[in-house]
Amino acid sequence: MENKIKFTDEDGMEVEFTVIEQTKINGKNYLLVAEEDESDEDETIAYILKDVSGEQDAEALYEMVEDDMELDSVSKIFEELLGEDEALV
């Protein structure tokens, strides 16, 4: 069974992602998610989301990782988790 999550982008548009993998680094939860490109079924766009929820939040709140150093380090961890066959581009 595939895990799906809904994400609201900065324009208020709701996007549905498939969760590929998840990990916890330094007490923060990260998700590797994918969005299928409807114009090309063979192409998948992947993103890394970070849990920014507070203890008082009833639901998890995620934001896209945009910091280049953080993105690079978390990407490497996901590549190790997935193995070389599914390396991130």
KABELLIN-V631741 format. One record per pair of residues at least 12 apart in sequence whose ideal C-beta (glycine too) atoms are under 8 Angstrom apart, sorted by the first residue. I is the first residue (numbers start at 0). GAP is how many residues later the second one is. Records with the same first field share a line. If there is no record, write none. Layout:
BEGIN
I: GAP + GAP
END
This chain:
BEGIN
1: 16 + 17
2: 15 + 16
3: 12 + 13 + 14 + 15
4: 12 + 14 + 26 + 28 + 57
6: 26 + 42 + 55
14: 20
15: 19
16: 16 + 17 + 18 + 30 + 32
17: 15 + 16 + 17 + 18
18: 12 + 13 + 14
19: 12 + 13 + 14 + 26 + 62
20: 57 + 60 + 61
22: 51 + 54 + 55 + 58
24: 48 + 49 + 52
27: 22 + 23
28: 21 + 22 + 31
29: 18 + 19 + 20 + 21 + 35 + 44 + 47 + 48
30: 17 + 18 + 20 + 31
31: 14 + 15 + 16 + 46 + 50 + 56
32: 13 + 14 + 15 + 16
33: 12 + 13
34: 12
45: 42
46: 17 + 18
47: 16 + 17 + 23 + 26 + 27 + 30
48: 13 + 14 + 15 + 16
49: 12 + 13 + 14 + 15 + 20 + 24
74: 13
END
